[in-house]
Amino acid sequence: MPDTNALAWTPAHRLREMIATREISPVEVAQASLDRIDRFNDKLNAYLAVIPEQALETARAAEQAVMDGDELGPLHGVPTSIKDLEPMAGVRFTSGSLIYKDRIADEDSLSVTRIKDSGAVILGKTNTSEYGHIGTNENRLGDACRNPWNTERTSGASSGGAGSSVAAGITPLAQGSDGAGSIRIPAGLCGIYGIKPTQGRVPRYSTGIDSWHWFNYSNIGPMARDVTDAATLLQILAGPHPDAEHLTIQEDPADYIAALGRGVKGLKIAYSPDIGGVAVDPEVREVVGRAAKSFEEMGATVEEPGFKIDSPEAMFDLLMTIWRCRTYSTNGQLLEQRELLTDYLRDGLEGGEKVTGAELWHAYSRLEFYRHYVREFFKDYDLLLTPTLATPAFKVGEHPDVIGGQSVPDRLWGFSPFTYPFNMCGNPAATAPAGFSSDGLPIGLHIVGRWGDEETVLAASKAFEDARPWAGVKPAGFE
């Protein structure tokens, strides 16, 4: 029998190799992951739905395919999870909402279909904030999702369950989505890797305003402990589809695995510790500054030219105007049951209802000025490095309103000023573990690329991972 603790920390690409060579069975791997859910989910609340029978049935079919000598997919037999904002046929589909606590999905989303086609074994649906509306993982379905590095601390959100699951060694990788930082926030707080691809890189079925509207900032992407695993899952998810043409990038994606060996030598990289004045914890600034400096040791040129989008207050106002208006336009009917909503989603819907046409028009106009600024900036630089977040993980429900001695525009969003600007311009952006705070909490390095250039982001991430490996450090109690 394999060492199940060792399996828990084995990268997905290595599990795939071991399964293909019959060194381990997909059933053994799936059962080991399900056992870890049994052990740890009460502490973490990472999963809203677990499907052991279906997972083991898939694993047995994967084992038979190996025995029959069938062609195997890139994640054949590898355990993973789906965020509960994506439907999966026959499985509970809550969107993190008490209103839909008993809803069962009728069909798979396109991303779920692609993950299934890759041969992966899906264990269940991971926790999320209600409709993915904030960057911490509280909802009315149960306890908040917890951070494996300190279960009194937030996991981040809205892909909080995915981040917690990967960080705790339940799955080596997970599907997430990112509308204002929802991959990068939990990945950064939980000490794993995550990448938000370019807007339109990963398609969604073009049904309804929620998917086709061009100000849908949300991007589906991978979360993993290993850059190679993330690149593998992104390769599976990315690329055009005939049923999802509108606002989807129509070119086939690059070979992300091949890009991982490129390194960073010769790249011109910008570093901004505060993107023009946002509040940042001093420890975060120090840890990320050292991480940025390491790129010079790898052969890149690193400069600090100044990157100032707008004032923190103006950027937050821009986000909220469009975000709340879009939320109300797609989910305003939820206000009919407002007593069942979380405070933050109710407030967001009510705020969106009040946005005037003039306010929305001005927001769209300002957004285009910002997008132009970012395009011009990346004419001079290959990458931009920043902190992923302004603070390490804080206690559940205790959002900071002062960071580094500076007040923030909004308590719910003040810790994440670096993430949402790159949803609004659509650029690819990743977070990689950069180090730890003095009390042992992960701190992330944010790696932002040119629009459409996931390859360079992934290559830089892999070079950083090779120079400063992080996957061997595990949260206490989950080894």
Wavefront OBJ file of the C-alpha trace (Angstrom):
o trace
v 0.000 0.000 0.000
v 1.285 3.498 -0.755
v 2.101 5.989 1.984
v -1.110 8.045 2.000
v 0.576 11.013 3.662
v 3.176 11.036 0.902
v 0.426 10.856 -1.733
v -1.208 13.926 -0.187
v 1.817 16.066 -1.052
v 2.714 14.496 -4.397
v 2.295 16.876 -7.365
v -0.477 16.085 -9.828
v 1.895 15.511 -12.737
v 3.850 12.984 -10.667
v 0.634 11.208 -9.591
v -0.335 10.969 -13.257
v 3.032 9.321 -14.052
v 2.703 6.869 -11.157
v -0.817 5.936 -12.222
v 0.201 5.429 -15.855
v 3.057 3.108 -14.843
v 0.805 1.199 -12.410
v 2.933 2.214 -9.455
v -0.263 3.339 -7.722
v -3.957 2.906 -8.377
v -6.349 5.799 -9.033
v -8.643 4.202 -6.465
v -5.921 4.365 -3.808
v -5.252 7.996 -4.635
v -8.928 8.969 -4.568
v -9.518 7.118 -1.294
v -6.510 8.833 0.295
v -7.936 12.241 -0.635
v -11.419 11.314 0.581
v -9.905 10.149 3.864
v -8.257 13.549 4.278
v -11.597 15.248 3.707
v -13.041 13.066 6.475
v -10.157 14.032 8.763
v -9.931 17.741 8.071
v -13.123 19.174 6.630
v -14.695 19.722 10.046
v -11.715 21.967 10.868
v -11.565 23.745 7.517
v -15.068 23.678 6.013
v -13.371 23.581 2.622
v -16.089 21.442 0.964
v -19.793 22.193 0.690
v -20.487 18.875 -1.049
v -18.464 15.653 -1.174
v -19.307 12.911 -3.698
v -17.351 9.816 -2.562
v -19.393 7.240 -4.494
v -19.113 9.140 -7.751
v -15.416 9.867 -7.168
v -14.597 6.213 -6.501
v -16.636 5.105 -9.515
v -14.598 7.487 -11.689
v -11.389 6.227 -10.087
v -12.290 2.594 -10.774
v -12.977 3.457 -14.412
v -9.629 5.244 -14.554
v -7.907 2.158 -13.157
v -9.571 -0.054 -15.755
v -8.442 2.297 -18.524
v -4.842 1.881 -17.365
v -5.198 -1.907 -17.282
v -6.721 -1.888 -20.787
v -3.896 0.219 -22.198
v -6.220 3.060 -23.200
v -4.968 6.536 -24.025
v -4.829 8.515 -20.782
v -5.713 12.155 -20.256
v -3.299 14.714 -18.773
v -4.865 14.406 -15.288
v -5.867 10.761 -15.514
v -6.812 9.540 -12.033
v -5.740 12.753 -10.272
v -8.094 14.033 -7.529
v -9.409 17.576 -7.825
v -12.383 19.737 -6.924
v -14.864 22.192 -8.431
v -15.710 25.548 -6.880
v -19.395 25.761 -5.992
v -20.011 28.615 -8.414
v -19.761 26.100 -11.284
v -22.577 23.615 -11.973
v -21.820 19.896 -12.066
v -24.664 17.645 -13.144
v -26.362 15.774 -10.316
v -24.374 17.521 -7.577
v -25.374 20.153 -5.031
v -24.953 23.648 -6.483
v -25.396 26.382 -3.876
v -23.308 29.302 -5.182
v -22.565 29.775 -1.483
v -26.154 30.889 -0.887
v -28.652 29.742 1.706
v -31.369 30.384 -0.874
v -29.975 27.546 -2.988
v -28.833 25.193 -0.234
v -30.730 22.268 -1.783
v -30.295 23.048 -5.489
v -28.980 20.250 -7.726
v -27.357 21.170 -11.040
v -28.874 19.854 -14.258
v -25.716 20.013 -16.378
v -21.962 20.469 -16.294
v -20.347 23.794 -17.007
v -17.831 23.843 -19.851
v -14.925 23.868 -17.400
v -16.298 20.859 -15.535
v -16.659 19.018 -18.851
v -13.049 19.768 -19.779
v -11.791 18.656 -16.370
v -13.753 15.418 -16.620
v -12.405 14.848 -20.126
v -8.851 15.219 -18.783
v -9.377 12.084 -16.687
v -9.395 13.852 -13.314
v -11.372 12.460 -10.386
v -13.649 15.138 -8.926
v -14.146 14.775 -5.155
v -16.772 17.462 -4.619
v -17.671 21.152 -4.559
v -15.565 23.640 -2.625
v -16.746 26.466 -0.395
v -17.207 30.012 -1.638
v -18.517 33.343 -0.431
v -22.112 33.960 -1.493
v -22.092 34.378 -5.270
v -18.351 35.009 -4.956
v -19.124 38.496 -3.767
v -16.268 39.186 -1.317
v -12.677 38.109 -0.723
v -13.264 36.204 2.516
v -15.201 32.973 2.818
v -18.177 33.549 5.088
v -21.678 32.544 4.051
v -24.902 31.418 5.746
v -24.499 27.721 4.893
v -22.251 27.050 7.892
v -18.971 28.010 9.444
v -16.499 30.151 7.546
v -13.852 28.393 5.480
v -10.599 28.239 7.455
v -6.913 28.604 6.652
v -4.790 25.465 7.266
v -1.850 27.610 8.446
v -4.001 28.873 11.333
v -7.619 27.815 11.508
v -8.566 31.005 13.342
v -7.622 32.900 10.176
v -9.495 33.397 6.918
v -8.779 31.239 3.898
v -9.612 34.151 1.618
v -12.218 33.849 -1.135
v -14.131 33.489 -3.176
v -12.240 30.297 -4.112
v -11.602 29.809 -0.405
v -12.465 26.134 -0.219
v -10.224 25.388 -3.191
v -7.290 27.203 -1.592
v -7.827 25.538 1.763
v -8.123 22.081 0.177
v -4.888 22.399 -1.787
v -2.965 23.941 1.114
v -4.089 21.108 3.425
v -2.960 18.379 1.032
v -6.463 17.165 0.191
v -6.009 17.697 -3.543
v -2.867 18.715 -5.421
v -4.791 21.177 -7.566
v -8.254 22.697 -7.854
v -10.491 24.700 -10.151
v -11.082 28.284 -9.065
v -12.408 31.504 -10.534
v -11.342 35.104 -10.133
v -13.590 38.146 -10.554
v -11.695 40.599 -8.335
v -8.936 38.394 -6.931
v -10.841 35.232 -6.062
v -8.067 32.850 -7.153
v -5.151 34.991 -6.034
v -6.573 36.045 -2.650
v -7.033 32.520 -1.219
v -3.909 31.223 -2.960
v -1.887 34.073 -1.464
v -3.325 33.690 2.035
v -3.047 29.878 1.987
v 0.509 29.733 0.621
v -0.127 28.058 -2.749
v 0.116 29.046 -6.416
v -2.760 30.383 -8.506
v -3.098 32.127 -11.839
v -5.906 34.243 -13.267
v -5.600 33.953 -17.044
v -6.281 36.719 -19.526
v -9.942 37.654 -19.709
v -11.494 35.428 -22.380
v -8.754 32.784 -22.315
v -11.005 30.194 -20.645
v -14.447 30.091 -22.259
v -17.864 29.780 -20.702
v -21.070 28.768 -22.441
v -22.595 31.940 -23.874
v -26.017 31.726 -22.243
v -27.458 34.721 -20.449
v -26.110 38.140 -19.598
v -23.928 36.790 -16.776
v -21.639 35.006 -19.239
v -21.710 37.233 -22.300
v -21.420 40.680 -20.776
v -18.003 42.175 -21.556
v -17.648 43.545 -18.031
v -17.823 40.079 -16.532
v -14.435 40.250 -14.836
v -14.511 36.643 -13.687
v -11.931 34.244 -15.121
v -11.753 30.505 -14.455
v -8.280 29.217 -13.649
v -6.115 26.779 -11.695
v -4.885 26.679 -8.101
v -2.083 24.285 -7.132
v 0.976 23.777 -4.955
v 3.104 23.374 -8.066
v 3.492 25.657 -11.110
v 3.697 22.697 -13.505
v 0.375 21.402 -12.194
v -1.224 24.827 -12.613
v 0.079 25.072 -16.175
v -1.345 21.612 -16.919
v -4.791 22.512 -15.641
v -4.748 25.863 -17.450
v -3.899 24.029 -20.701
v -6.969 21.845 -20.144
v -9.283 24.762 -19.390
v -8.087 27.224 -22.035
v -8.961 27.526 -25.687
v -11.967 28.406 -27.842
v -15.159 26.380 -27.996
v -17.906 26.571 -30.645
v -20.617 27.088 -28.031
v -18.724 29.891 -26.293
v -17.442 32.194 -28.997
v -18.618 35.545 -27.729
v -15.837 37.381 -25.881
v -13.620 34.275 -25.913
v -10.095 34.536 -27.310
v -10.355 32.552 -30.551
v -6.679 31.667 -30.942
v -5.517 28.357 -29.494
v -3.526 28.814 -26.299
v 0.246 28.508 -26.268
v 2.031 25.416 -24.978
v 2.174 26.369 -21.310
v 4.273 23.389 -20.242
v 6.910 24.194 -22.856
v 7.008 27.794 -21.606
v 8.012 26.734 -18.097
v 11.663 26.255 -19.024
v 12.190 29.719 -20.484
v 13.319 31.382 -17.254
v 13.502 35.165 -16.835
v 16.947 36.012 -18.178
v 16.791 39.206 -20.208
v 13.291 40.200 -19.072
v 12.598 43.773 -18.016
v 10.526 43.667 -14.857
v 8.829 46.459 -12.921
v 8.324 46.265 -9.166
v 5.780 48.345 -7.270
v 5.396 47.812 -3.512
v 2.187 49.847 -3.259
v 0.904 50.692 -6.795
v 0.974 54.375 -6.018
v 0.060 54.569 -2.377
v -2.221 51.759 -1.168
v -1.875 50.668 2.452
v 0.559 47.735 2.896
v 1.704 45.864 5.991
v 5.452 46.466 6.584
v 6.212 42.731 6.798
v 4.489 42.141 3.467
v 6.487 44.940 1.871
v 9.755 43.500 3.203
v 9.107 39.880 2.178
v 7.880 40.796 -1.300
v 10.729 43.253 -1.801
v 13.234 40.450 -1.208
v 11.324 38.199 -3.597
v 11.369 40.851 -6.316
v 15.098 41.340 -5.810
v 15.668 37.630 -6.450
v 14.637 38.072 -10.083
v 17.821 40.060 -10.647
v 19.790 37.055 -9.403
v 17.983 34.988 -12.053
v 19.086 37.301 -14.856
v 16.243 39.795 -15.205
v 16.431 43.566 -14.914
v 14.220 44.817 -12.080
v 13.245 48.488 -11.868
v 10.906 50.452 -9.608
v 9.427 52.956 -12.080
v 6.245 53.798 -10.222
v 2.901 52.307 -11.180
v 0.014 54.555 -10.180
v -3.391 53.732 -11.523
v -5.381 56.233 -9.486
v -5.998 56.960 -5.832
v -7.036 53.883 -3.799
v -10.421 55.498 -3.183
v -11.026 56.177 -6.884
v -10.049 52.641 -7.924
v -12.314 51.126 -5.311
v -15.205 53.367 -6.357
v -14.692 52.318 -9.989
v -14.740 48.634 -9.039
v -17.845 48.957 -6.880
v -19.857 50.964 -9.389
v -19.479 48.396 -12.157
v -19.346 45.309 -9.901
v -22.509 46.165 -7.976
v -24.389 47.222 -11.095
v -23.513 43.951 -12.829
v -24.440 41.937 -9.717
v -27.834 43.594 -9.533
v -28.460 43.170 -13.267
v -27.834 39.413 -13.071
v -29.091 38.537 -9.570
v -31.385 41.348 -8.465
v -34.209 38.855 -8.013
v -32.439 37.560 -4.909
v -33.608 40.677 -3.064
v -37.058 39.080 -2.999
v -35.586 36.814 -0.285
v -33.253 39.382 1.261
v -33.728 37.939 4.750
v -31.799 34.841 3.580
v -28.880 36.779 2.120
v -25.558 37.590 3.731
v -25.207 41.240 4.675
v -22.481 41.796 2.086
v -24.455 40.396 -0.853
v -27.641 42.215 0.175
v -25.699 45.477 0.468
v -24.073 44.857 -2.924
v -27.390 44.185 -4.640
v -29.032 47.196 -3.046
v -26.048 49.336 -4.014
v -26.263 48.142 -7.603
v -29.965 48.957 -7.720
v -29.114 52.591 -6.917
v -26.414 53.074 -9.583
v -27.573 55.661 -12.112
v -26.966 55.551 -15.825
v -24.700 58.588 -15.552
v -22.615 56.952 -12.818
v -22.207 53.782 -14.849
v -21.281 55.737 -17.978
v -18.624 57.694 -16.114
v -17.276 54.447 -14.630
v -16.988 52.864 -18.094
v -15.169 55.954 -19.359
v -12.706 55.920 -16.444
v -12.167 52.216 -16.962
v -11.035 52.787 -20.532
v -8.503 55.409 -19.397
v -7.153 52.887 -16.902
v -6.953 50.091 -19.476
v -5.036 52.417 -21.773
v -2.616 53.236 -18.942
v -1.918 49.544 -18.339
v -1.425 48.794 -22.048
v 1.084 51.641 -22.309
v 2.902 50.518 -19.158
v 3.448 47.025 -20.543
v 5.020 48.402 -23.697
v 8.083 49.067 -21.514
v 7.992 46.040 -19.190
v 7.528 42.302 -19.571
v 6.145 41.820 -16.065
v 4.971 43.777 -13.059
v 5.649 42.466 -9.526
v 3.645 43.621 -6.497
v 2.486 42.086 -3.228
v -0.491 39.837 -3.830
v -2.258 41.203 -0.757
v -1.706 44.037 1.672
v -1.725 41.770 4.758
v -1.271 38.129 5.720
v -4.395 36.208 6.718
v -6.369 37.908 9.504
v -8.847 36.413 11.952
v -12.151 35.302 10.475
v -14.590 38.205 10.474
v -11.990 40.786 11.533
v -11.281 42.619 8.275
v -8.649 45.299 8.873
v -9.645 48.934 8.456
v -6.108 50.199 9.130
v -3.067 48.593 7.479
v 0.478 49.745 8.109
v -0.881 52.784 9.946
v -2.985 53.833 6.939
v -6.771 53.653 6.692
v -8.303 51.723 3.804
v -11.241 52.712 1.556
v -13.392 49.762 2.628
v -12.949 47.114 5.341
v -14.096 44.210 3.161
v -11.739 45.065 0.297
v -8.907 47.048 1.857
v -6.613 44.030 2.201
v -6.786 43.218 -1.543
v -6.001 46.440 -3.474
v -3.502 44.700 -5.782
v -5.819 42.079 -7.299
v -8.952 43.689 -8.706
v -7.201 46.285 -10.916
v -6.002 43.444 -13.143
v -9.478 41.996 -13.493
v -10.649 45.363 -14.769
v -7.958 45.477 -17.468
v -8.024 41.714 -18.145
v -4.273 41.023 -17.816
v -3.039 37.606 -16.640
v -1.813 37.604 -13.053
v -0.496 34.932 -10.689
v 0.424 34.650 -7.036
v 3.377 32.599 -5.809
v 4.454 31.938 -2.197
v 7.169 34.458 -1.303
v 7.705 33.763 2.396
v 6.056 34.030 5.778
v 5.136 36.650 8.322
v 6.670 36.631 11.784
v 3.708 34.583 13.046
v 4.047 31.952 10.326
v 1.411 33.073 7.822
v 2.052 32.933 4.060
v 2.808 36.056 2.025
v 2.352 36.048 -1.755
v 4.222 37.616 -4.665
v 1.935 38.955 -7.414
v 3.238 38.410 -10.977
v 1.306 40.353 -13.638
v 1.876 39.995 -17.382
v 0.912 41.635 -20.641
v -2.589 40.996 -21.936
v -2.609 37.537 -23.530
v 0.825 36.506 -22.237
v 0.288 33.741 -19.720
v 3.485 32.122 -20.994
v 5.796 34.728 -19.485
v 3.860 34.776 -16.216
v 4.158 30.997 -15.947
v 7.834 30.990 -16.966
v 8.653 33.596 -14.324
v 6.609 31.696 -11.741
v 8.465 28.472 -12.484
v 11.857 30.204 -12.319
v 10.906 31.688 -8.945
v 9.677 28.300 -7.715
v 12.951 26.651 -8.765
v 15.018 29.369 -7.094
v 12.971 29.444 -3.892
v 11.020 26.156 -3.581
v 7.882 26.367 -1.483
v 5.927 23.118 -1.850
v 7.904 21.275 0.835
v 6.676 23.561 3.624
v 3.424 22.225 5.044
v 1.002 23.665 7.617
v 1.381 22.117 11.052
v -1.207 19.455 11.813
v -1.790 18.618 8.156
v 1.524 16.909 7.362
l 1 2 3 4 5 6 7 8 9 10 11 12 13 14 15 16 17 18 19 20 21 22 23 24 25 26 27 28 29 30 31 32 33 34 35 36 37 38 39 40 41 42 43 44 45 46 47 48 49 50 51 52 53 54 55 56 57 58 59 60 61 62 63 64 65 66 67 68 69 70 71 72 73 74 75 76 77 78 79 80 81 82 83 84 85 86 87 88 89 90 91 92 93 94 95 96 97 98 99 100 101 102 103 104 105 106 107 108 109 110 111 112 113 114 115 116 117 118 119 120 121 122 123 124 125 126 127 128 129 130 131 132 133 134 135 136 137 138 139 140 141 142 143 144 145 146 147 148 149 150 151 152 153 154 155 156 157 158 159 160 161 162 163 164 165 166 167 168 169 170 171 172 173 174 175 176 177 178 179 180 181 182 183 184 185 186 187 188 189 190 191 192 193 194 195 196 197 198 199 200 201 202 203 204 205 206 207 208 209 210 211 212 213 214 215 216 217 218 219 220 221 222 223 224 225 226 227 228 229 230 231 232 233 234 235 236 237 238 239 240 241 242 243 244 245 246 247 248 249 250 251 252 253 254 255 256 257 258 259 260 261 262 263 264 265 266 267 268 269 270 271 272 273 274 275 276 277 278 279 280 281 282 283 284 285 286 287 288 289 290 291 292 293 294 295 296 297 298 299 300 301 302 303 304 305 306 307 308 309 310 311 312 313 314 315 316 317 318 319 320 321 322 323 324 325 326 327 328 329 330 331 332 333 334 335 336 337 338 339 340 341 342 343 344 345 346 347 348 349 350 351 352 353 354 355 356 357 358 359 360 361 362 363 364 365 366 367 368 369 370 371 372 373 374 375 376 377 378 379 380 381 382 383 384 385 386 387 388 389 390 391 392 393 394 395 396 397 398 399 400 401 402 403 404 405 406 407 408 409 410 411 412 413 414 415 416 417 418 419 420 421 422 423 424 425 426 427 428 429 430 431 432 433 434 435 436 437 438 439 440 441 442 443 444 445 446 447 448 449 450 451 452 453 454 455 456 457 458 459 460 461 462 463 464 465 466 467 468 469 470 471 472 473 474 475 476 477 478 479
